[in-house]
Amino acid sequence: MTCAIYRTYPPIQGIVMAEVDMEFHHPVWADEATEVVATGRVVDKFEKKGRRYVRWQEEFRRGDGQLLARLDNTFHVPE
């Protein structure tokens, strides 16, 4: 899930997943070779009750551009 964001932002020890929303649009079959292209972006940074959070979105598409899945994720970033 986090592959696209980790290309730009290396993983931080202690990240806590706060909220995840996944939408699946098309299956990937085990018996076929499927090129998957992942892209992601940070959409919001905020503080709540003294804790810092980051919200990001990621999309997974086939090599031909067909949408496979979309992910919205919010996680707590430790101090």
Sequence and secondary structure as in RCSB ss.txt:
>XXXX:A:sequence
MTCAIYRTYPPIQGIVMAEVDMEFHHPVWADEATEVVATGRVVDKFEKKGRRYVRWQEEFRRGDGQLLARLDNTF
HVPE
>XXXX:A:secstr
  HHHHHHS   TT EEEEEEEEE S   TTS   EEEEEEEEEEEEETTEEEEEEEEEEEETTS EEEEEEEEE
EE  
